[in-house]
């Protein structure tokens, strides 16, 4: 089982590859000051994510339509109640011994034509007064309608919450699964903070956006339709006055929304950049402190925080302009409707209740328009985040796995062979040109060479962290591309220079190598790798809690725990990438003994800078610039007096040797540089 690390790549060759990839991908994603590129396609894709919940979508629409219809009818019925009261008050002051026609004729005879027109349009009985029975029935009907509408709206909210949270659940799951299918090169060129921002902040923003907009948008649209129908049923002339606000609303939404869309895209991009900066500064806090760079880190944080503040403030400020502008336009429409409606009441063309209902409808009509316009800007924020998430989901994945039936069963001994392998991180910069080697079953192959020679790249190719460009790599004669990555890596144990522990107990961290291992197996692995010696001294022993960066343990103790984890896994193939670099000299001797036992019967690849750790290797490969320039045992390579001998002498004789200077000595300068420590 492979040791899972944030990034198995180490060395200058991987760093340079990451820089090249980052430059080539600089055009991807949202950049500060850039609008979301595909607003409508991304919005449609976000809607399609609700596909599995289509039944609940239909239920929510039906419930919303019925609820809105009941609520929309309410003002018209209340207008009827107003007519009952107004008609009763008028009729109470009219003579009871006359008919309505006689009262109207008398008014006209006295020159009260406008009042006569209004009374003539009323269904009244002179002298009767207010019909409280009819008023009571009308009010009870309205209350019943509003209660039913509220209940249906609550049920619609339940359905919409299920739709949203299930969709976000699937989105998180898809992102999690996608991350495991992405090639290592993707993580080389993307900062972890940026990825975490997309996985957490952006998905949270999508969820919050949908919660705050989808219900409002749906009900606002349904309300607009219902209100429009009722308005035309009352008066088409007043309806045209109210509709005059629509072009102005679209103009405001278009101008303000375009600006806010750009700022929302900038806001979430700046959020990702700030998160990457915080994550980087936090994980490297010790180095920041040691080198006295806290002021510089604080300055960079302040710059990015200021950029995020400006983007966030600008986005919220611009988007907040829509509501007051729409209210102003709506009030103008309200005044016009009130004036014209009053004139039509006087002329008898409309009743007081109808105008009252129409004014309510006009308010309801402009309110959904304002809500739609306001929620449109909020939706732009969510779509900007959705684009970032979709960009991750659409990233190129690892090459498809082509498992051959029975291929895994043929792997028993662990013979590894490279056959004319070619590989490069960038097409225009080849690293490994034509590499061939054989690692016999049970043998230990050590790989040495200067930084950037391709040592770690070699083992990364064995693990299929990267795919080769040419040739092939076989395991017991089976091309590793005929195995699934899980099949290959489950037979491989890896211990890297950069240790990785997760939040949990020491026992759980060791058991990560083989989840079905018993406590006795864990303790046995710990004893074999000398972990037991320091664990016994801890207050809680194997149940001691460690955090995700293992800060409660020393660097050497963390390294020992990862070695115990690999020991417990019992792999067929073992990869040790400078696995003893963090332990002291005494512990190194103990770990070497454990490693010798661990390597027995297993093919092992050992990347080493300290040559004292690989003297007993069956085969030592010396790499330079992606090529194997020498190979043999320790004694054979020393006798050859080549590149390995120069490396060995630089460590144990105290001299730093420039390989190029030794191969091409100058007539004026010595081949050997002044003595001093050499970094590998």
Secondary structure, 3 states (H helix, E strand, C coil): CCCCCCCCCCCHHHHHHHHHHHHHCCCCCCCCCCCCCCHHHHHHHHHHCCHHHHHHHHHHHHHHHHHHHHHHHHHHHHHHHHHHHHHHHHHHCCCCCCCHHHHHHHHHHCCCHHHHHHHHCCCCCCCCCCCHHHHHHHHHHHHHHHHHHHHHHHHHHHHHHHHHHHHHHHHHHHHHHHHHHECHHHHHHCCHHHHHHHHHHHHHHHHHHHHHHHHHHHHHHHHHHHHHHHHHHHCHHHHHHHHCHHHHHHHHHHHHHHHHHHHHHHHHHHHHHHHHHHHHHHHCHHHHHHCCCHHHHHHHHHHHHHHHHHHHHHHHHHHCHHHHHHHHHHHHHHHHHHHHHHHHHHCCCCCHHHHHHHHHHHHHHHHHHHHHHHHHHHHHHHHHHHHHHHHHHCCCECCCCCCCCCCHHHCCCCCEEEEEEEECCECCECCEEEEEEEECCCCEEEEECCCCCCHHHHHHHHCCCCCCCEEEEEECCEEHHHCCHHHHHCCEEEECCCCCCCCEEHHHHHHCCCCCCCHHHHHHHHHHCCHHHHHCCCCCHHHCEECCCCCCCCHHHHHHHHHHHHHHHCCCEEEEECCCCCCCHHHHHHHHHHHHHHHCCCEEEEECCCHHHHCCCCEEEEEECCEEEEEECHHHHHHHCCHHHHHHHHHHCCCCECHHHHHCCCCCCCCECCCCCCCC
